Amino acid sequence: MILLFIPIVGFTQSKDVAVIKNLLNTQAKAWSAGNLEEFMDGYWKSDSLMFIGKNGPKYGWQTTLDNYKKSYPDKSAMGQLNFNIIKVEVLSPTSAFVIGRWELEREKDKPSGYYTLLLKKIKGKWKIVADHSS
């Protein structure tokens, strides 16, 4: 019985990793298209969403969206977003941890940094519940 369970767990984790990578790729495409609302679909729509940036932790989905709009007021400021996913670790059937590098390609510069994400499976869908980007 245990031998049957191990392959199922491995398959489920592989499927979850693929779904999480797809979520991040969808976010990058939405960002690059200038669509912040679609980009935010990857986040947990809750006042408990935590985003940690250079100014420390901020809470809430709407706060995060408002901060993005303030920092990136138009498509040229947003540029083209590329994610380099370094590691996706499924911690349990309902939680995962991601480490990666982000890079914006804009007309005049190319800022970049690293991110760590905590994702939870909420109502059957993976959502980012904590984002630490630098």
C-alpha positions in Angstrom: 0.0 0.0 0.0 2.8 2.4 0.8 4.5 1.7 -2.5 1.3 2.9 -4.3 1.1 6.0 -2.2 4.6 7.3 -2.9 4.2 7.5 -6.7 0.9 9.3 -6.3 2.4 11.9 -3.9 5.3 12.4 -6.4 2.9 12.8 -9.3 0.7 15.3 -7.3 3.8 17.3 -6.3 5.0 17.4 -9.9 1.5 18.5 -11.0 1.5 21.2 -8.3 5.0 22.5 -9.4 3.8 22.7 -13.0 0.6 24.6 -11.9 2.7 27.0 -9.8 5.1 27.7 -12.6 2.2 28.3 -14.9 0.7 30.8 -12.4 4.0 32.7 -12.4 4.3 32.6 -16.2 0.7 33.9 -16.5 1.6 36.7 -14.1 4.7 37.7 -16.1 2.6 37.8 -19.3 -0.1 39.9 -17.7 2.5 42.4 -16.3 4.3 42.7 -19.6 0.9 43.4 -21.2 0.4 46.2 -18.8 -2.5 44.4 -17.0 -2.0 44.8 -13.2 -5.4 43.4 -12.3 -4.7 40.2 -14.2 -1.2 40.1 -12.7 -2.9 40.3 -9.2 -5.0 37.2 -9.9 -2.1 35.2 -8.7 -2.3 36.7 -5.3 -4.7 35.8 -2.4 -7.5 38.4 -2.5 -7.4 39.0 1.2 -6.5 41.7 3.7 -4.1 39.1 5.1 -1.9 39.0 1.9 1.6 40.1 2.9 4.0 41.9 0.6 7.5 42.7 1.9 9.5 45.1 -0.2 12.1 47.8 0.6 9.7 49.6 2.9 8.9 46.6 5.0 5.8 44.5 5.3 2.5 45.8 3.9 -0.8 43.9 4.1 -3.8 43.4 1.9 -4.5 42.6 -1.7 -5.9 46.1 -2.5 -2.9 47.7 -0.8 -0.6 45.6 -2.9 -2.4 46.6 -6.1 -2.4 50.3 -5.1 1.3 50.2 -4.4 2.0 48.5 -7.8 -0.1 51.2 -9.5 1.8 54.0 -7.7 5.2 52.5 -8.5 4.4 51.4 -12.0 1.9 54.0 -13.4 2.0 52.9 -17.0 3.2 50.2 -19.4 6.6 51.8 -20.1 7.3 51.9 -16.3 6.2 48.3 -16.0 8.4 47.1 -18.9 8.7 43.4 -19.7 8.8 41.1 -16.7 10.8 37.9 -16.7 10.9 35.4 -13.9 13.7 33.0 -13.4 12.3 30.3 -11.1 15.1 28.9 -9.1 13.2 26.5 -6.9 9.6 25.4 -6.3 9.2 23.3 -3.2 5.8 21.8 -2.4 5.8 21.7 1.4 2.4 20.0 1.9 -0.7 19.4 -0.2 -1.7 23.0 0.5 1.5 25.0 0.8 4.5 25.7 -1.4 7.6 27.9 -1.3 9.2 29.5 -4.4 12.6 31.2 -4.8 13.3 33.1 -8.0 14.8 36.1 -9.7 12.8 38.9 -11.4 14.0 41.2 -14.1 12.3 44.1 -15.8 13.4 45.1 -19.3 12.6 48.7 -19.9 13.7 51.3 -22.4 16.2 53.0 -20.2 17.1 50.4 -17.6 16.9 46.8 -16.5 16.2 46.5 -12.8 16.3 43.1 -11.2 16.2 41.3 -7.9 15.1 38.2 -6.0 11.8 37.0 -4.6 10.5 34.4 -2.2 6.9 33.4 -2.3 4.7 31.4 0.1 1.7 29.9 -1.7 -1.3 28.2 -0.3 -3.9 26.1 -2.1 -7.1 28.0 -1.4 -10.4 26.6 -2.7 -8.4 24.3 -4.9 -6.2 27.0 -6.5 -2.7 28.0 -5.7 -2.4 31.6 -4.6 0.5 33.7 -3.4 -0.1 34.6 0.3 3.3 36.2 1.1 5.7 37.8 -1.3 9.1 39.1 -0.3 10.7 40.9 -3.3 14.0 42.8 -3.3 
